[in-house]
Amino acid sequence: MSAEAGPPGDLRPREVATLLEALPYIRDFHGRTVVIKYGGAAMSDPGLREDFARDVVLLKYVGMIPVVVHGGGPDITRYMERLGMKVEFVEGLRVSDEETVEVAKMVLVGKQNKDIVLRIGRHGQAAIGLCGDDGSLFRVRKAVVGDRDLGFVGDIERVDVGVLNHVAADYIPVIASVGADGEGYSYNVNADTAAGAVAEALRAHKVVFLTDVEGWLAEPPDPATLISETSAEELDTALGTVAGGMRPKLEACRHAVRGGVSSAHIVDGRVAHSLLLELFTDVGIGTKVCP
């Protein structure tokens, strides 16, 4: 044993301080629901995928109720390009005809959802994969942005919390972001929008969005302009200047906190264990949105 290592089981002061810092958060969050929107690098990098699965399992072990809502945009785009299909976005939302929805369901429900479920299971907790079609979990209506018809893109009208509460009692729900309207037609649903709607319907304590930037940047891509905290009221004014993929995230944050969620967080999923850093440390990372 080296002189620096110390006796077996010895923890360095910094590690002890980190554990003690987490303790009050673990106590306060016990029995509370946290909805996690999973996507971006955290979903594509092999090491980060394993870190995420372990983090979600840890939340369950310490008495929280984690609910995962996942996207899969880059994979959907890759499959569409292989098939020679047109890829188009309007304000961060994928324009979707019937063929696009078919590809999205194939990728999200048939592949990615089951991969996430299996990965969480390998790290010690049973998970159940769902999509908005299961048990009529999501009832959607056609979404419209300005004067643009986005095709089969849906806004969620209703989330069946009975289905989720039943599953979450014993398992970790993992939800793919597709849904159907009252006539049984499938729609592509933006995963950020879905996560916000699930958090609101469950009256979650927190909703966390993992993304590929440091958080909401006032002047992208400059990380020095990170906005660490904001409110729904401030977003009312600022959203008019936000474009791209950050817009649906901020809109989902605003909607969730106005619907009863105590706070919403946009964090950098490229950072290992960013979920735990945001939830269980005093400083946290990313952008926090309050009512």
N, C-alpha and C positions, 0 to 999 in steps of 0.2 A: 504494500500500500504506500502511495506517495505521501509525503509530508503535507501536501496541500489538500489531500482528499478528506482528511478528518476521519473520525470513527465511522463504522458502518451505520447507515441511516441518518447521518448528520445532515442537517439542512443549513445552508448559508443564510445569514441574516436577511438578505434581499428576498430569498425564496419564502422565508417565514413571513416577512412583511406582506408579500403578495397574497399568501394564503389568508392572513388575518384581514387584509383589505377586502377580500372576497366574502368573508364570513357574514357581515351584515346584509349584503345583497342576497346571498343564498337564503338567509333566514327570511328576509322580506319577500322574496319571490316564491317561497315555498307554496305550492298549490295554485300558483297563478299561471295563466296561459301566455305563451309567447309565440307569435306567428313569425316564421322566418321565410322570406322570399329568397330562394336559392337560385343562383345563376352566375353567368360570367366566368371569370377565371377560376373561381372556387369550384365550379362544376366541370371545368375542362382540364385543369392541371391535376395529374395523378396524385401528387403529394397533398395538395389542398383538398382533394376529394376525400382522402382518408382523414385529414384533420377535421373536416366538417362533420363527417359521420361520428367521429369520437366526441366532438363538442356537443352534438345533439343528444347522443347517448348520455353524456355527463349531465345535461340539463334534466333528463328524465330521472337519472339516479339521485339527484339532489332534491327531487320533489316538485320540479316544474312540469308543466304540460306543454311540450313543444309540438307545434303543428308546422309542417314544411309545405310550402307552395313553390313549385319549381317551374322555371321557364325552360328554354332550350333553343333560343333563337339562332345562334350560330350553326348548330347542327341542322336545324330546319333549312336554313339558307344553303348549306352545303348540299343537302339532298336535292333541294329544288334546282340548284345549278347543275348538278349531275344529270337531272332529268330535262334540262333545257328550259326550265320554267322562269318566268319573269319574277324578279324580286324587287318589291317597291315598298317604301315606308312613307307614312305621312305623320309627322309629329310623334315619331317613335312607335307608331302602330303599323303592323304589317298588313298591307292590302291583301285580302284573301278571297279568292274565288273557291268554288267547291273542291277543285283539285288541290289547292293550297291547304285547305282544312284537312283533306285526306292525308296529305303528307305530314302535316303537323301532328295529327292524331297518331300516325304510325310512329313518328319519332318520339313524341312526348309520352304517350301511353304505352306503346309497345316496347320501347327500348329504354329510354331514360328513367321513367318511373320505376321500372323493375330493377334497374341497376342501382338506384338510390336505396330502394327497399333492401336489396341483398347486402349492400355495403353497410347499412346501419345494423342489420342483423349480424354481420360478422363481428361487429364491435360490441355486441352484448345486449341489444334490445330488439324485440320484435317490432316490425313496422308493417303497416298495411297500405298498399298503393290504391289510390282512388283517382278518378277524374270527375269533372263536373257532371258527366252523364250518369254516374253511379248513384242510385237512390235519389235521382233528381237533385243532386247536391247543389248544382248551380242552375237557376232559371235565368236566361239571358234575353236581352232584346238587342236589336240591331243598333250598332254604334254609328254615329255620324260626326265627323269633324268638319265644322264649318259647312261648306257646300260640297264637300267631297264624300262620295259614296265609297266606303272602304270594303264593300262586299260582305262576306260572312265574318265580320268582326263584331263581337258582342260585348255589351255592358251588362254586368250582373245586376239583376233585379232582386234576386232572393238567394240566400244561402240557407240550406236546410241544416241548422245547427244540431238537430236531433241525430242526424247521421254522424256528424263529427264528434259530438259528445259521447256517443255510443262507442265509436272506434277508439277515441282518445283515452277512455277509461282504462284500457289495457294495452294499447298499442300506440306507436307514433304514426299519426296520419301523414302520408306523403301524397300531395295532390297535384295532378297535372292540370294545367290551365286551359281546359276546353270546356264547353258547356252547350246546352241545347235550349231552344226556345219552346214555347208552349205547343208548337206543332211538331216537335221532334226533329227539327233541323239543327245540325251541328254548327257551332261557331268557334272560331279562334278567339281566345280571350287573353289579353295582355296579362302576363304573370304578375306584374306590379299591381295592376288594378285588382286582380283576383286576390292577392295577398291582403290588400287594404280592405276589401269587402269581407274576407274571412275574419280578419281581426275585428272589424266593427261588429259583425254578426255574433261573434263569440264573446264580445266585450273583453277582449284580450287586454292584458296589462301592458304589453308592448308589441310592436311589430318592427322587425328588423329587415332591411333590404340590403342584400350583399350585391355590390356592383364592382366595376373595374376602374373607379376613380376614388380619390380620397374622401369624397362626399360631394356636397353641392358647392361648386366653385363659382364665385361671383364673376370671374373672368377666366373661363376655360381656355387652355389647359393648365393655367398657372396654379400649382398647389398652394402657393402662399396666399391665395384669395379664398381659402376654405372658409365657409360660414359654419361655425361650430354649433350654433343654436339659433333657431328662429321660431316663429309662431304661425298659426294658421292665418291670422290677420295679416301678417307681413307677406305671406305667400299670396294673398288675394291680389296684392299690387305687383309682386315680383314675377308671378307666373307668366305674365304677358311678354316678358323678355326671355323666357327659357324655351329652348328648342331641343329637338333630338330625344334620346332615350331618358334624359333626366326629367323631362316634363311629366310623363306618366308616373314616375316615382314620387315626385313632389305632389302631384295631384292626389295620389293614393295616400300619402302621408297626411295631407290636409283633410281629406275625407275621413280617414280613420280617427284622427284625434277629435274631430268635430262629432264623430259618432260614438264617442265614449272611451276610446283607447287613451291611456294616460300619456303615452309618448310614442313617437315613431322615429326610427333611426336609419340613416343611410350610411353604410360603412364600406370600407375597402376590402372586398373579398379576396384581393391578391395577397393580403397580409395573413399569415398563418394565425389561426385561432382568433380572428378579428371579432367573431361573435362573442366569445368569452371576454375579450378585452372591453368590448362595449358594455356588456351586461354587468361585469363583476369587478370593474376597477373604477377608482374615483375620477380619473381623468377621462376615460373613454376615448373613442376615436370617431371620426366622421362628423355627420351633421345630425343634430337632434331637433325634432319638430314637436313643439308643445301646443296645447289648445290655445 
